[in-house]
Amino acid sequence: MDERLPRLLLVDDEERFRQTLCKRLAEMGFPVATAGSGQEALARIREEPFDVVVLDVMMPGLSGMETLHEIQKLGCGVEVLMLTGHSTIESAIEGMRLGAHYYLLKPCDINELVEKIHSAYAVKQSRDQRLRQAEERALLDQMEKKIRF
């Protein structure tokens, strides 16, 4: 497995919270980018690869749930952690159904967040490795078929 730290995208409409969390994670060595809205997050994801997105649920415009749905439609393989100060059991369940890796409540302990980031990254790395292996097998199968004929 890759030992580097995951590339993070923090998405939250609360600028002060977003910048503070960004600073704390960057001090821990994480490469971190930020977005202040769902639309901005989608644009960033289309432009550059991220491993884990930390996504606020309650945002004006495109909500966190809508943003999560759009991220999944992109098929970019990024893992998403939902983060909110306005949680209900229903929204947590909905986020998990839409593909969120985990759901955290604000304010959350930085160590718990980092643990969930690493957990999400491990899932992504494992999935990426399985995809590479499947692609390699398919390529070998194609080559073998060409050699036979």
C-alpha positions in Angstrom: 0.0 0.0 0.0 1.0 3.6 -0.7 2.4 5.2 2.5 1.8 8.8 1.4 -0.9 10.9 3.0 -4.2 11.2 1.1 -5.0 14.3 -0.9 -7.9 16.0 0.9 -10.7 18.4 -0.2 -12.5 20.2 2.6 -15.9 21.4 1.6 -17.8 23.7 4.0 -19.6 27.0 3.5 -18.4 28.3 6.9 -15.1 29.9 5.9 -13.7 30.2 9.4 -14.3 26.5 10.2 -13.0 25.4 6.8 -9.7 27.5 7.1 -9.1 26.3 10.7 -9.6 22.7 9.8 -7.4 23.1 6.7 -4.6 24.6 8.8 -4.8 21.8 11.4 -4.7 19.1 8.8 -1.9 20.8 6.8 0.1 21.0 10.0 -0.2 17.2 10.2 1.3 16.9 6.8 -1.9 16.4 4.7 -2.1 18.0 1.3 -5.3 19.9 1.6 -7.5 22.0 -0.7 -10.7 23.7 0.2 -14.0 24.6 -1.4 -16.7 26.9 -0.1 -19.7 25.3 -1.9 -20.8 22.1 -3.6 -20.4 23.6 -7.0 -16.9 24.7 -6.3 -16.1 21.2 -4.9 -17.3 19.6 -8.1 -15.2 21.9 -10.2 -12.1 21.1 -8.1 -12.7 17.4 -8.3 -13.0 17.6 -12.1 -9.7 19.5 -12.3 -7.5 17.5 -9.9 -7.5 14.2 -8.2 -8.4 13.8 -4.5 -8.4 10.8 -2.3 -10.8 11.9 0.4 -13.5 14.6 0.5 -14.6 16.0 3.9 -18.1 17.3 3.0 -20.4 19.5 5.1 -24.1 18.4 4.8 -25.8 21.7 5.3 -24.7 24.3 2.7 -26.7 26.9 0.7 -27.1 26.1 -3.0 -26.1 22.6 -3.6 -26.4 20.7 -0.3 -23.9 18.2 0.9 -26.2 15.3 0.0 -26.7 16.7 -3.6 -23.0 17.3 -3.8 -22.3 13.7 -2.7 -24.7 12.4 -5.3 -22.9 14.4 -8.0 -19.5 13.3 -6.8 -20.7 9.6 -7.1 -21.9 10.3 -10.7 -18.4 11.6 -11.7 -17.1 8.1 -11.0 -13.7 9.4 -9.8 -13.3 6.9 -6.9 -12.9 9.5 -4.2 -14.1 8.6 -0.7 -16.4 11.0 1.1 -16.7 11.8 4.8 -19.9 13.7 5.7 -19.5 16.3 8.4 -22.3 18.3 10.0 -23.5 20.2 13.0 -27.1 19.5 12.1 -27.4 15.8 12.1 -30.3 13.5 12.1 -30.3 9.7 11.9 -32.2 10.0 8.6 -29.6 12.2 7.0 -26.8 9.9 8.2 -28.5 6.9 6.7 -29.2 8.8 3.4 -25.5 9.8 3.2 -24.4 6.3 3.7 -26.9 5.1 1.0 -25.4 7.6 -1.4 -22.0 6.3 -0.8 -20.5 8.3 2.1 -17.7 6.4 3.9 -18.6 7.8 7.3 -20.7 10.5 9.0 -19.2 12.7 11.7 -20.8 15.4 13.9 -19.4 18.9 14.4 -17.5 19.6 16.4 -15.5 16.4 16.0 -12.3 15.5 17.6 -9.4 16.1 15.1 -7.9 12.7 16.0 -11.2 10.9 15.2 -11.4 12.8 11.9 -7.9 11.8 11.0 -8.7 8.2 11.9 -11.7 8.3 9.5 -9.6 9.9 6.8 -7.1 7.1 7.0 -9.8 4.5 7.0 -11.5 6.0 3.9 -8.1 6.2 2.2 -7.4 2.6 2.9 -10.7 1.7 1.3 -9.8 3.8 -1.8 -6.4 2.2 -2.1 -7.7 -1.3 -1.8 -10.4 -0.6 -4.5 -7.8 1.1 -6.7 -5.5 -1.9 -6.4 -8.3 -4.3 -7.3 -9.2 -2.2 -10.3 -5.6 -2.2 -11.5 -5.4 -6.0 -11.1 -8.7 -6.5 -13.1 -7.4 -4.2 -15.9 -4.1 -6.1 -16.0 -6.0 -9.4 -16.2 -8.2 -8.1 -19.0 -5.1 -6.9 -20.9 -3.4 -10.2 -20.5 -6.5 -12.0 -21.7 -6.6 -9.8 -24.8 -3.0 -10.5 -25.5 -3.4 -14.2 -25.1 -6.4 -14.2 -27.5 -4.3 -12.4 -30.1 -1.4 -14.8 -29.7 -3.7 -17.8 -30.2 -5.0 -16.5 -33.6 
